[in-house]
Amino acid sequence: MTAPATLLITVPDISQHMYWYMGRSSGFVAYWLLFTSVALGLAVSSRVFDGVLGRPWVFEVHKFLSLFVLVMMTFHGLIMLPDPYAKFTLRELLIPFQTQYKNTAMAIGIVTLYSSALISLSFYAKGLLSQQMWRTIHYLTFGLFIAAMAHGLWIGTDTERSPVQFSYLASALMVLFLTFFRILAARSAKAKPVPAAARVKAAA
């Protein structure tokens, strides 16, 4: 009967840091959902899935993920409110540069949250925005992704671990690859010659 008792003594009490674990894990979930949303957005605009998946379906998944990212980001921030060790206030979690704990990293996270909300709402205000304005707002997604990565690397207590570093590196390289693919696809579409029949029709 002594072995189980010894085991109970040596195993750390996870419940003591439950809010921190929930906050950190939800941060990872939010980051990878954001990565998936960005990757799908680039795939839709570069027509990667054309002929495999319907573009409207991929767009709707992209739209849904943007909302899910916002929900997870909000949870990630507010779950730290009841943490008895961090002792954050609502003001510190919602207003940039109001905390003494890694002030700049916290501010980046808060700005990322509000930027995510803006991009998510733009899906539902598309009919009220010009095409150029809508695209400009969605170009902010690149900055949003970089800011989310910077926030995670800067404030994460497990950033020095190899799996965490590899996950950030792999996601960054994938977004970079899809971005270059998108640029090349756009240039290829512009350079593609217009059929003679189309030119005659346009002239008529």
C-alpha positions in Angstrom: 0.0 0.0 0.0 3.0 2.3 0.3 3.7 2.5 -3.5 0.5 4.2 -4.5 0.9 6.7 -1.6 4.4 7.5 -2.8 3.1 7.9 -6.4 0.5 10.3 -5.2 3.2 12.4 -3.5 5.5 12.6 -6.5 2.9 13.3 -9.2 2.4 17.1 -9.5 -1.0 18.5 -8.8 -2.1 19.7 -12.2 -5.3 21.3 -10.8 -3.1 24.0 -9.1 -2.2 25.3 -12.6 -5.3 24.3 -14.4 -6.0 27.8 -15.8 -2.5 28.1 -17.1 -2.6 24.8 -18.9 -6.0 25.6 -20.4 -4.7 29.0 -21.5 -1.6 27.7 -23.1 -3.4 24.8 -24.8 -6.2 27.0 -26.1 -3.5 29.4 -27.4 -2.0 26.5 -29.5 -5.4 25.5 -30.7 -6.2 29.1 -31.8 -2.8 29.4 -33.5 -3.2 26.3 -35.5 -6.8 27.2 -36.4 -5.5 30.5 -37.6 -2.8 28.8 -39.7 -5.5 26.5 -41.2 -7.7 29.5 -42.0 -4.8 31.4 -43.6 -3.8 28.3 -45.6 -7.3 27.8 -46.9 -7.6 31.5 -47.8 -4.5 31.3 -49.9 -5.6 28.1 -51.4 -8.9 29.6 -52.4 -7.4 32.7 -54.0 -4.8 30.7 -55.9 -7.4 28.0 -56.9 -5.3 25.1 -55.5 -8.4 23.0 -54.8 -10.2 23.8 -58.2 -11.3 20.5 -59.7 -10.9 18.7 -56.3 -13.2 20.7 -54.0 -15.8 23.3 -54.8 -14.5 26.8 -54.1 -17.7 27.9 -52.4 -17.3 25.0 -49.9 -13.7 25.8 -49.2 -14.6 29.4 -48.8 -17.4 28.5 -46.2 -14.9 26.4 -44.3 -12.4 29.3 -44.3 -15.2 31.6 -43.1 -16.2 29.2 -40.3 -12.6 28.8 -39.2 -12.2 32.6 -38.9 -15.0 32.7 -36.4 -13.7 29.6 -34.5 -10.3 31.3 -34.3 -11.9 34.4 -32.7 -13.8 32.2 -30.2 -10.6 30.3 -29.2 -8.6 33.5 -29.0 -11.2 35.0 -26.7 -11.2 31.9 -24.5 -7.4 31.9 -24.5 -7.3 35.4 -23.0 -10.2 35.3 -20.6 -9.4 31.8 -19.1 -6.4 33.5 -17.4 -8.8 35.8 -15.5 -9.5 33.4 -12.6 -5.9 32.1 -12.5 -4.9 32.7 -8.8 -1.2 32.9 -9.8 -1.2 35.2 -12.8 -3.8 37.5 -11.2 -4.7 39.4 -14.4 -7.5 41.9 -14.4 -10.0 42.3 -17.2 -8.4 45.6 -18.1 -5.0 44.0 -18.4 -6.4 41.3 -20.7 -8.4 43.6 -23.0 -6.4 46.8 -23.2 -2.9 46.8 -24.6 0.1 47.9 -22.4 -1.7 47.7 -19.1 0.2 44.8 -17.5 3.6 44.5 -15.9 4.0 40.9 -17.2 5.7 40.9 -20.6 3.8 44.0 -21.5 4.7 44.1 -25.2 4.0 40.5 -25.8 0.6 40.8 -24.1 -0.2 43.9 -26.2 0.6 42.0 -29.4 -1.8 39.3 -28.3 -4.6 41.8 -27.6 -4.2 43.6 -30.9 -4.2 40.2 -32.6 -7.6 39.4 -31.0 -9.1 42.7 -32.2 -7.7 42.2 -35.7 -9.2 38.7 -35.8 -12.5 40.2 -34.9 -12.3 42.8 -37.6 -11.4 40.2 -40.3 -14.2 37.8 -39.1 -16.8 40.5 -39.2 -15.7 41.5 -42.7 -17.1 38.2 -44.0 -20.6 39.3 -43.0 -20.2 42.9 -44.2 -18.8 42.0 -47.6 -21.9 43.4 -49.3 -21.3 46.8 -47.6 -17.6 47.0 -48.5 -15.9 47.6 -51.9 -13.9 44.8 -53.3 -10.7 46.7 -52.7 -11.6 47.4 -49.1 -12.5 43.8 -48.5 -9.2 42.6 -49.9 -7.2 45.2 -48.0 -8.8 44.0 -44.7 -8.0 40.4 -45.6 -4.4 41.2 -46.4 -4.1 42.0 -42.7 -4.4 38.3 -42.1 -0.6 38.0 -42.9 0.2 40.5 -40.1 -2.3 38.7 -37.9 -0.5 35.4 -38.4 2.9 36.9 -37.8 1.6 38.7 -34.7 0.1 35.5 -33.3 3.4 33.7 -33.8 5.4 36.4 -32.2 3.0 36.4 -29.2 3.3 32.7 -28.8 7.1 32.7 -29.1 7.6 35.6 -26.8 5.2 34.9 -24.0 5.1 31.0 -24.1 6.9 29.4 -21.3 7.6 26.3 -23.4 9.0 28.1 -26.4 12.4 26.6 -25.9 11.1 23.1 -26.4 12.0 21.6 -29.8 8.5 20.4 -30.7 7.1 23.9 -30.1 9.8 25.5 -32.2 9.3 23.0 -35.0 5.6 23.6 -35.0 6.1 27.4 -35.5 8.7 26.9 -38.1 6.7 24.3 -40.1 3.6 26.6 -40.1 5.6 29.6 -41.1 7.3 27.8 -44.0 3.9 26.5 -45.2 2.3 29.9 -45.2 5.4 31.3 -47.0 5.2 28.6 -49.6 1.5 29.2 -50.2 2.1 32.9 -50.5 4.7 32.5 -53.2 2.4 30.0 -54.9 -0.4 32.5 -54.8 1.8 35.2 -56.3 3.0 32.9 -59.1 -0.5 31.8 -59.9 -1.7 35.4 -60.2 1.2 36.3 -62.5 0.5 33.2 -64.6 -3.1 34.1 -64.9 -2.2 37.6 -66.1 0.3 36.3 -68.6 -2.1 33.7 -70.1 -3.0 34.7 -73.6 -6.6 35.6 -74.3 -8.3 33.4 -76.9 -9.0 35.1 -80.3 -12.7 34.5 -79.9 -12.7 36.3 -76.6 -10.8 39.2 -78.0 -13.3 39.5 -80.9 -16.2 39.4 -78.5 -14.6 42.1 -76.3 -14.0 44.3 -79.3 -17.6 43.9 -80.5 
